[in-house]
Every structure is written in structure tokens, then in C-alpha cells.
Amino acid sequence: MCIRKQFFNQIRGYAVKRKYPVNPEDAKKLPVFGYGISKASYNRIFVWGCRETGALAVPQKKEEEKFHKISPIKYPKRLFFAENHEVTNVACGFGFSIFSVNPNNDNSRLYGTGINSDSQIGYHAIRENKPLEIIFSPVAIHLPLKEKKTRINKIAAGRAHTLVLTSEGLFTFGNNAYGQCGRMIITDEDYSNSHYVHKISNVDDTIKDVECGQDHSLILTESGQVYSCGWGADGQTGLGHFNSESRFTRVLGDIANENIVKVSGRSDFVLAINDKGEVFGWGNTEYAQLDTPNDLQQVCNATFIEKCKGLGKIVDIAAGGSFCLILNEDGQVFSWGYGLLGAGPKVQYSKKPVLLPEILFGKNEFQTDSKVIKIKAGIGHAAAISNYGNLYMWGRNRSGCLGMGHDKDQPFPFRVSVSGLVKDVSCGFDHSIALCKPFI
């Protein structure tokens, strides 16, 4: 027998023969060592995009402090805030971010970071009457809650205002220049020094969802009714006029007798779907979001969208700054409007919904059951999440907000490398945040 073969036989012998018999019960007696990882770490948060505003909560590097330059993050970066806080919801505003968490030792339920020029993440000051206008790490936001067990169900962020839906009711704060916080407009109100958090009390039905446009707000009730307030110059409130509205008022029009299950509007156009999968819209339609007579560009009444008929039952919607997305029950994504619609560099305007190839979202001969289950939109970029927990993004890549490692625009959906199964994503103006769970 050659020396090489004899050596490997000895190795096999050592692998098979044991000095002592193995007892499974002994394994249970072995000590378990912890490494300082809390249960909250199972929720992972990844951030990317513009960092100058503080919305990503990523501190400056030494060389950046030296040259007074803060570079963007073009790849998803894990936010260690989630290591000690069990994050339940995320929302991207215009240069700021909001996180809701399960209460920990300090009993805080809401945190914010980024631009705070209008107290959109609450009042925070190191010195009296000197509020911080930019905050670079998450800080607790005080809510006037009565119960210790109160939970936060939904959050939404606009250009400079925030909506927080809790089990006690809906709270609003931030800029109210157009009535977007659902309270009386006060001339020359100093929002930067505002401590005020407003509770909505004029909606009789139970609120189940909230949405922030640029300077208007939307709420959806359990019975399928939609209420809105705020800036209405383009008809985005859907209240039959183009004035600002400081009180949440019910949206009627073509949805008056419908059971609406979702609303979406990140800028000045709103989409809504009912329980039958039919689509409605209102607001700024200069990019053919609606088919209107005489090329009317502002519609102030909820209107049935005829061109979405025949595309299957619609189960999800997303309205960006100049484009619209719909998702049917088969996992097919359609887009129309203006911008990088996801159908390649040559398709930047379409009046009719364009089907985005399913292969772009991971459907192939190895994963025939892969399909999109959720869609989201920012002002100029969009996202889709598959049933495999994969994230796909496309559109304008401001400050690397697509998370692809560069700042070039992306004309079709491309998978973003995120270490975890993506549960939800929020798209702001120039940054994005993903809420994930680990692979195991």
C-alpha cells in the first residue's frame, strides 16, 4: 500500500472511531454562549441613498469631517439601530426617516432622523429655543399616549409632516401650512419650534391605514371610506375643489359607494383600489395618469380608471411623482405615465399600462412560481418585492437611492443585493429603507 493511500485510510479511521460513545442527552448539557445579540436583531434594517440629510442615520467618517463632505451610500447598509430596537414599520419622507418599534426599556415607540426644519420628527433641542434642524441618528419622538400597551400600527411621511396611526388613534405633527396635519391653519406658525402633536378626532369610523403625499394626507377606514386633507391645488385631495383643506373630509366621486382597500399617492396624484380590484384616481394628471376629456391636467374628483380594465384583479397600487404602478393577482406589474417606467430606456412615456416582463422579477424555469407580491413608489423611483423576499428597483437613481452601487439611472427592474428576506420597503425622494428578516 502506498504511503498516500495509507495516510487517507488513517484519516478515515480517526473519523469513524471514537474513544467514547455519543449520548444525545450530553449535548443538552453543554453551555450556551451569548454574543450580545438581542431578539430585536432578527429584524434587519437596510438603508441607502443620500446621507447629507441624516435620513440614513449613518455617522460621518473621519475623512468626511476633514473635507466637510458627506458621500452617499450606494449599496444597502445595515442599520444597527435595529440591533437594539425591534422595528415594526419604516417610512421615508423628504430627507427624513421614521421608525416605529416595539417599546423597550425607555418605553419609546417612535424614532426619527434627518431633516427636522418643521418638527416633522418632533421637537429636539440641545439649548432652549435652539431646535436642531438636522439630526444624524434616530431620536425618540414623544407621543401623548395614555396607555402603556398602545401599539403603532402604521406610519407615513410627507415632505415635512408625519402621520402615526396607533391603537389609541391617529396623531399628526410637522408642517401644517396647507392643513395636511388635519388641523386649523395658523398664519405664520413657527413649525421649527413646535412641540405640538395633534390627535385626529373628527373621523367617526375606525382608521386602518394612512398615506402622505407631498403636502396632503389620506386615511382609509375599516368600512372602505377615504378621507383627505391638505394641499389641493392639483386636485390631490379629491374633494371636488382645488382649495387647501384643514380638516379630514370624506372623498366621494366614483368611490362614494365603493369599499376601498388601499390608497397610494407619494406626490400630487392618488390611486385607489376597491375590493373588486378596480382602480380609481385623482389629482395631477399631466402625465396621462388619467384619461381626461380635452387633456384636462387636474382632476379634483375620484375617477374610475377605464384603462386598467382587463388587466386582471388589481391587488396593489403605487403612485409616484409622474408615474403609476399596478399589480394584479397573478403577480404581473404594469406601469404608465412619465419617467423610467421599468420597460427599458426607450419607454419613458406611456398613456396605457405597460406590462413589465415577469422574467425581470425572477420568474424563470428554475423558479416558475416566483412572482411580485408588493409594489412601492417614491418620487422618481420604484420598487417591487417578490414572494421569495427579493427586492427589485428601477427609476431615477438620485444619490444612489436604488442601492445598486452606482448613481446611474436604471430603466428596468434590477435585483438589489440585501442580506435578508425583504418584508417591506419605503422610497423617499433620494433615499430608501428596507425592512427585512434574516434567511434563517
N, C-alpha and C positions, 0 to 999 in steps of 0.2 A: 504494500500500500504506500502510495506516495505521501510525502510529508504534508502537502496541501490538503489532500483528502482526509488524512488522519486528523489534521487540525480542525476541519469543519465537523467531523464526527464528534470530536471532544466538545465543541461548542453546542451541538445538538444535545449531547448528553447532559451538559450543565443546564440546558433549557428545559429538559424533561424531568430530570431527577431533582428532588427537593429533600432537604435534610429533615423537614418537619411536614406533617400533613396540614393541608389548608382547611381551616374551620371558618365558614362564613360568618359565624357569630363574633369571631375575633375582630372582624372588620368594623363592626358596630361600636367596638370599644375604643377604637383609635381616636385620638384627639382631633377636633376640628379647629382649624386655624382661620381666623377672620383677618381680612386685609383692609378694614376701614371702608368697605363698600356697603352703603345702606340699601335698603329695599327701593328707595326712590331712584337709585341709579338704573333700574330697569326701564325707566322712561328716559329716552335719549332725545336731546335737542341738538339739531344742527343748524348753523347759521351761515349765511354767505351774502356777499354784495358790498354795498357802501358801508364803510366803517367810520367815516368822519363825523357822522351824526350821533354816534354812540348807540345806534339801534341794535348792533350786534353784540354789545356787552363784552367786547374783546379788548383788553388793555393795550396801550401803546407799547411798542418795543423801544429799547434804549436809543437805537439809531434813528427812529422816527421822532423821538423827543428832541434829539440833537438838531435834526434838519427841519423840524416843525412840519412834518408831512406824515399823514396817516394813509397808508396804502389800503386798497380794498382787499377783501378776501374772495378769491375767485373759485375756491373749492369749498365744499361743505366742511365746516369746522365744528367739532363737538363742543357744546357749551356746558361747562362744568357746573353751572348754576343748577342743572338738573340732577347733579350728584346728591345734593342735599335737600332738594325740593321735588316733590312728586308733581310734575307739571301735568295739567289736565287739558288746557287749551292754550293756543297761541294766536296772536293777531298782529299783523303788520300794518302800521299807519304810515304816514308820510314822514319818514325819518325817525320813527319811534316804534317800540315794540311793547306788547302787553302779554303777560303770562299769568294764568290762573293756576293755583296749586292747591293740593290738599293741605289744610293747616298743619303747621309743625309746632315747635316749641313756643315760638312767639305769636302763634295763632294768626299769622298773616295769611291771606288768601289770594292777594293780588299784588303783582310786581310790574314795574315798568322801567324802561331805559331808553335813552335817546333824547331827541329834541323835546324841550318842555317849555316852549315860549308862551303857551297858553294854558298851562297847568293840565295838559292832556294826560300826564302821568301823575297828577296830584301836585300839591304844593310841597316844595322841598327847598330849604334854605339853610346855609351854614350860619349866616348872620341875619339878624332881624331885618325884614323888609328888603332883603337881597336874595330873591329867589334864583335858584340855579336854572339856567335856560338850556343847558345840555348836561345830561347825566350819562356817564360811561359804564355804569354797572347797575344791575337790577336793584331797585329800591322798593320797599313796601309802600303800597297805596292804601290809605285809610278809607274804609267804607263805614258809614254809620249803621252797622248791623246790630240787631237786637239779640239774636240767638247765637250761641257758640257753635251749634251744629249746622249753621247756614252754609250751603254749598253754592259754588259758582257754576252755572250751567253753560253759559255762552258768553263770549266777549267779542267785541268788534271795534275797529279803529278806523277813523276817517283821516282827513287832512290834519285836523288839530282838535279832534274831540273823540271821546271814548264812550262806549255803551257796555254795561256789565249787567248781565241777567243772572240774578240769584234766586234761590228758593224763597227769599223774602220779597222779591220784586225786582224792578229794573232801575238801575242807577246810571246817571249820566254826568259827565264833567268835561271841562275843556272849553274851547271856543264856542260861543253861542251867538255870534254876530248875525246869523240868519235864522236862529231858532232851532238849530239842529240838535240841541240838548233837550228839546221839548219843554222849554220854559220861556217866560216873557223876556223879550229882548230889552236890554238896558243900554241906553246910549252911552258911549264912551266907557263901557265897563272895562276895568283893568283885569284882564284874564291872567296875566303873569303873576299877580299877587292873590289869585283866587284860592280860597280854601273850600269853596262851596261844592258839595256833591248833591245833585238833585235826584229825588226819587219820583218816578212817574206814577201818578195815581188816577189819571183820567181815562184809563183803558179798563173797561168792565171785564173783558174776557181774560183768561189766563194766557200769558205770553210764553211762547215756546222757542222763538228764535229771534235774533237781531242781526241787522246788517247796516254798515256805514258806507255811504257813498262819499264823494269828496267833501261836500258840505251839507249833506242831508242824511236823514236816518230813516230806517224802515224796521218795523216789528211785525212778526207773524204770530197769530194767536192759535190756540188749540182748535178752534172751530173753523180755521182756514181763512180768517179775515186778515187783511193787510192794513196797517196804519203807517203814516209817514209824517215827517215834519222837516223843516229846514229850507235850504235854498231851492227855489222853484223856477228860476229864470228860464230853464230849458224844459220845463215840464216834468222834471225828475221826481217830484213829489206825487204826481199822478192825481192831483186833487181838482182838476178841471180849471185851473188858473195858473198863472206864471208868477205869482207873488210868493214871498217867503212866508212860511207858516211856523209859528212858535208853539203850536200845540199838536200833539199826535192826533191826526184826523184820519178817519177811515177812507181808503181808496176804493172807489166804486168803478164806474165804466163797465167794461166787459167782464170784470171779475166780481161784480156785485153779488152774484148768486153762485159763485164757484167756491169749491173747497181748495184753497191754495195750500200747497205743501212745502214750497220753497220760494224764496226771492233772492236775487243777486244783483248787485249794482255797485261797482267799485269807483265809478266816476260820476257821470251825469245821465246814464241810461240804465234802466232797470228791466230785468227779466223775471218772470214768474211762471210757475207750472202748477197745474191743478192735479187732483188725484187721478184723473184720467190720462195724464201725460200730455196735455195740451199746453201750448206756450203762449204767453202774453207779454207785452212790453209797453214801455212809455218813457218819455224823456227826449234827449238829444238824438235825432235820427239822421244827422247829416252824412253819415257813412252807410246809409241804407240798412240800418238795423231794423227798421220797419218799412213796409211798402206803403207809401202815403200818396194821396192824390196831389197833383201839381208840385211834386217834390217838396212837400212840407217838411221842414227840418226840426221842428219842435212839436211834440205831441204831449198834451197835458192830461190825457185820459188813458186808462188802461185799455189796451187794444189787442184783440186776438191776432196772432201772427200766422197768417194763412200759409206762408211758405214753409212752415215746419210740419205741415200735414203730410202724411205718407212716409214719414221717416221712422216709423215705429213709435212705441210708447216712450216718451221722454221721461227720464228718471233723475236727471241732474242738469243744472244750468250754470253758466258763468258769464257775467258781463264785464268786459274790460273797458279801457278808455275809449276805444274806437272799434271794437270787435265783439262778437258774441260766440259762445260755445254752447252746444247741447250734447247730451249723452243719452242714447236710448238703452232699453233694457237688454239688448244684445251686446252691449259694450262698444258700440260704434260712436265715434266722435265726429261731429260736424261743426264747421266754423264759417262765419261770414262777416262782412264789414270791411274795415281797412286796417292794414298793418301786415305783419308777418303772421299769416293765418295758420301756418303749420303744413301747408300744401306745397312747399318749395319756394325758391326765391322769385319765381315768375308770377306767383299768385299772391298779390298784395292788395287786391280789391275784388270783392265778390258780393253781388246783391243776393245771391241764392246760397243756401247752406252747402258747403263743400265737404264731402266725406274724406276724412284723413285715413290713409291706408292703415289697416289693422296691424300689418307687419311692423310698423314703426313703434308700436306699443308692445312688442314682444311676442306677438302671435306667430308661430311657425310650426313646422312639422314635429318639433320636439316639445312644444308647449301649445298644443292645439286648443286648450281650454283657457289660455291667457286672455284677459280682457280688462278694459278700463272700468273701474267702479266709482271713480270720483274725479271731478274736474274743478279747477280753480283758475282765477284770473287776477292779474294785477292791473296796473295802468297800461303797460305795453308788453307784458309777457304773460305766459300761461303755463299751466301745469296739469298733469294727469297722473293718477295713481292706479296701478293695476291690482288685481286680486292676488298677485304674488308679492305685494308690498314694494314694487318697484316704482320709482319716480321718473317721469319724463317731463322735460320742459322745452319751451321754444319761445321765440319772440325777440324783442329788443333787450340787449344784454347790458343795460346800464350798470356800470361799476361791477360787472361780473355777477349780476343777480341771478344768472341761470346756473351758476355753480359748475361750470364746465372747464375751469382752469384758464380761461381767456376772457377777453371782453368783446369778441366778435358776435354780431347778431346771429341768431340761429333760426333758419327758415322752416325747419321741420322738427318734430319731436325727437329728442335725443335723451337717452337714459343718463341720469345723474348718479354718480357714484356716492351712495350713502351707506354707511356701515350700520344697517338695521332695516327692519321692515317698516316702511313709511305708513303711518296711520292717518296723518293729516299734514297739510302744507298751507302756509299763508304767504301771499305775494303782495309786497308793498310797491312803492314807486321805484326803488332801486335796491331793495334787499328782499331776501326770502328766508323763511324759517320752516323747518320740517320737524314734526313730532313723530318719533319712531319708537319701536320696541326692538330688543335685540333678536338675533336669529334663533337663539335657543331660549 
